[in-house]
Amino acid sequence: MPRSWNIGWLVFKMILSYLLILNDTNLRDMRINILGFVPLGYFFFLVFSLYSQTMKTPAWRLIIPAILGGIIVSLIIETLQVYLPTRHSSVTDLIFNTIGSELGIIFALIFIRLKT
């Protein structure tokens, strides 16, 4: 089995265990992580779409850069939390932040479609 499959399986098990232990704290963390990054994904996609209007780039090609923008911001935040004594960094935070960015991109796509 390739090494990447082991890493993917590990991430899957972490998320599954996180979701199976759904107490108030975990649900609150999930909501904060997802809802906190929805505006960021929305913002990244709209900024990239404004830039793409001058380049005549289709909207669907802006999805990956917007997702990467959300991942990079989340990765920076999680990396900085390693050095804060009152905070702890987590891969699940990174994943839920990315999901929030993706939801923001979906909302931005809907907004653009309704606007035209």
Secondary structure, DSSP 8 states (H G I E B T S, - for coil): --HHHHHHHHHHHHHHHHHHS--HHHHHHHHHHHHHHHHHHHHHHHHHHHHHHHHT--GGGGHHHHHHHHHHHHHHHHHHHTT-TT----HHHHHHHHHHHHHHHHHHHHHHHHH-
